[in-house]
Amino acid sequence: MQIDPALHSYADNYKVLTNVIVPRPIAWVTSLNQTGIINLAPFSFFNAVGSDPLYLVVSIGFRDDGAPKDTAKNIEVSGEFVVNLVTEDLLSAMNVSAADFPPAFLLVSLISASSILLFARLPPDAGAEMAQRKGGADDRDDADRKAA
């Protein structure tokens, strides 16, 4: 089957992509804004893309009006975020967090445990937590890599 994305709507292209590439893990990303308010948002376009150095990629789109999403703005300012993996028992809460809440809205009952490396905190029952810093080169030298 061949599909020319130029002949279809954004919504149709999205449906094709998300129905063909499965399973897709969900990155439940926590980040902090400049005033310390925590943002928690799910992203289904996420994956590991390297192991030496360790790299994760999270694709953060734009709002319908073309403005950057809060997660992207927060990462741009702080350079830090945490990727949490959604477990089956958190699916309902993750779906709620996908709504377009105002920036100051906080899902307090979900956010309690502190991240070791970063200020953003995770849902306590998440399957895994991966603290990230935006961009930057791997600062380990070759000897460290060979020993790992």
Secondary structure, DSSP 8 states (H G I E B T S, - for coil): ----GGGS-HHHHHHHHHHHS-----EEEEEE-TTS-EEEEEESSEEEEEETTEEEEE---B-TTS-B-HHHHHHHHH-EEEEEE--GGGHHHHHHHTS---TT---GGG--B--SSSS--B-TT-S-EEEEESS------HHHHHH-
